Amino acid sequence: MSETMPKTTPNIPTFMVPSTLDAQRLFHGRGHAYPGFEYLSIDWLNPVVLITLYEEMPEELLLPLAETLLAQVKGSRSVQVQYRYLPRAPIELLLGESVTQTVVEESGLKYHISLGRAQNTGLFLDMVNGRHWVMEHAQGKAMLNLFAYTCGFSVAAIAGGASKVVNLDMSRASLSTGRENHRLNQHDTTKVLFEGVDIFKSFGRIKKHGPYELFVCDPPSFQKGSVDIKRDYKKIIRRIPEFMQPNSQIMLCLNSPHLSEQFLHETVALECPDCEYIESISTPEVFVEAMPGRGLKVVIYRYLPKVE
């Protein structure tokens, strides 16, 4: 839980002061709910407070914000800024210690975080409720995890008692971090497979490791030369009958601001009508969106093939 910190000056946005050391977002300007700060996000990655800018922020505002964060966020030792509007999204130390690697906790689980090596740090904070859901529903199940990145869902699944997890992602480096995340949590890695492959060229391999009782698909919206989710999501959804056991559970994620949850429902209805909608998983309250449907969408289905 967090509490709101009052503005210290008229120019500094209201952000959340964390009451725990768990990794979390403190301010979500990207949701356009805070006029004038649409370009700004702030994350707590103990002991680092990371300011992310999607356009230039005046220095006379940035430095006071950094000073306020360092003073108000208990346990912070470093305030850094990532310039996402610049090529390669560089990170700069503003105040405190230089920290390029850290281990954060979320709901009792640990994850490696890297600052400055890639555009993303290693853990998507808006997906915390999705990881909770997986942990709660994984007991005794074999799980397929597509676009696994650093295997956050896999870590949650094994922590929740999954019998096996198969992780697929094109990035072998991300999967390597995923393996280390499992080791960090002292998991039995003989239950976890890591496949660094092009998912759209590997459906046979996916089927070979199945069938599965739990399926998570969290694709990028667009990746040049490999993924255009508006075009490609249907290619995955129509394969569900090949991969999944009857009565299995399916989590489909969508993080495109230009596609609504209805896009997922329509695609499922067309490509795998034996899937029954169960519920939608919300994001944490801090991820407020001024325009509903533009943020992360996570929907749960159950695969219930008709008996002939």
Secondary structure, 3 states (H helix, E strand, C coil): CEEEECCCCCCCCCEEEECCCCCEEEEEHHHCCCCCCCCEEEEEECCEEEEEECCCCCHHHHHHHHHHHHHHCCCCCEEEEEECCCCCCCEEEEEECCCCEEEEEECCEEEEEECCCCCCCCCCHHHHHHHHHHHHHCCCCEEEEECCCCCHHHHHHHHCCCCEEEEEECCHHHHHHHHHHHHHCCCCHHHEEEEECCHHHCHHHHHHCCCEEEEEECCCCEECCCEEHHHHHHHHHCCHHHHEEEEEEEEEEECCCCCCHHHHHHHHHHHCCCEEEEEECCCCCCCCCCCCCCCCEEEEEEECCCCC
